[in-house]
Amino acid sequence: MSPVIFHSIWTVLMLILFIGIVFWAYSSRRQRAFDEAARLPLEEEDFVPGRSSGEKQHG
């Protein structure tokens, strides 16, 4: 197989993969999960490294 044919096939496969990822990301089935992930940084709970979630903050 010549390098030109190999690169052509590789390009077409990568284009198909890209289009598949775009359809997956914009599908209506994934919208709920992405909306939940988008709201994670806005949640009220403060995170302090090294402290468990059940431990109260003093001060």
ROKOLZA-220979 format. One record per residue (C-alpha): residue number from 1; x, y, z. Coordinates in steps of 0.001 Angstrom, whole numbers. Layout:
N
<node resi="NUM" east="X" north="Y" up="Z"/>
...
//
This chain:
59
<node resi="1" east="0" north="0" up="0"/>
<node resi="2" east="1445" north="3342" up="-975"/>
<node resi="3" east="1777" north="6103" up="1610"/>
<node resi="4" east="-679" north="8295" up="-293"/>
<node resi="5" east="-3444" north="5696" up="-60"/>
<node resi="6" east="-2657" north="5038" up="3607"/>
<node resi="7" east="-2849" north="8753" up="4458"/>
<node resi="8" east="-6086" north="9116" up="2501"/>
<node resi="9" east="-7709" north="6224" up="4371"/>
<node resi="10" east="-6399" north="7552" up="7692"/>
<node resi="11" east="-7845" north="11006" up="6951"/>
<node resi="12" east="-11267" north="9571" up="6085"/>
<node resi="13" east="-11280" north="7435" up="9271"/>
<node resi="14" east="-10373" north="10422" up="11436"/>
<node resi="15" east="-13103" north="12524" up="9779"/>
<node resi="16" east="-15668" north="9792" up="10512"/>
<node resi="17" east="-14446" north="9601" up="14117"/>
<node resi="18" east="-14716" north="13381" up="14494"/>
<node resi="19" east="-18248" north="13444" up="13096"/>
<node resi="20" east="-19202" north="10593" up="15442"/>
<node resi="21" east="-17883" north="12471" up="18472"/>
<node resi="22" east="-19751" north="15625" up="17446"/>
<node resi="23" east="-23029" north="13692" up="17089"/>
<node resi="24" east="-22414" north="12008" up="20456"/>
<node resi="25" east="-21719" north="15323" up="22193"/>
<node resi="26" east="-24778" north="17064" up="20768"/>
<node resi="27" east="-27212" north="14145" up="21099"/>
<node resi="28" east="-30285" north="14794" up="23214"/>
<node resi="29" east="-29576" north="11691" up="25332"/>
<node resi="30" east="-26347" north="13270" up="26646"/>
<node resi="31" east="-27811" north="16728" up="27317"/>
<node resi="32" east="-28936" north="15948" up="30884"/>
<node resi="33" east="-25527" north="14584" up="31912"/>
<node resi="34" east="-23713" north="17546" up="30362"/>
<node resi="35" east="-26075" north="20017" up="32062"/>
<node resi="36" east="-25384" north="18390" up="35438"/>
<node resi="37" east="-21630" north="18510" up="34828"/>
<node resi="38" east="-21874" north="22164" up="33811"/>
<node resi="39" east="-23526" north="23034" up="37139"/>
<node resi="40" east="-20911" north="21278" up="39318"/>
<node resi="41" east="-18661" north="24343" up="39817"/>
<node resi="42" east="-21683" north="26396" up="40925"/>
<node resi="43" east="-22752" north="24137" up="43783"/>
<node resi="44" east="-22827" north="25589" up="47293"/>
<node resi="45" east="-20568" north="23036" up="49000"/>
<node resi="46" east="-17066" north="24366" up="49675"/>
<node resi="47" east="-14226" north="21960" up="49060"/>
<node resi="48" east="-11160" north="22105" up="51256"/>
<node resi="49" east="-8330" north="19725" up="50326"/>
<node resi="50" east="-7405" north="17273" up="53084"/>
<node resi="51" east="-10731" north="17498" up="54893"/>
<node resi="52" east="-13426" north="14846" up="54634"/>
<node resi="53" east="-16894" north="15894" up="53489"/>
<node resi="54" east="-18465" north="15102" up="56877"/>
<node resi="55" east="-16033" north="17251" up="58850"/>
<node resi="56" east="-17312" north="20647" up="59972"/>
<node resi="57" east="-15438" north="23873" up="59389"/>
<node resi="58" east="-14608" north="25814" up="62559"/>
<node resi="59" east="-14168" north="29519" up="62653"/>
//
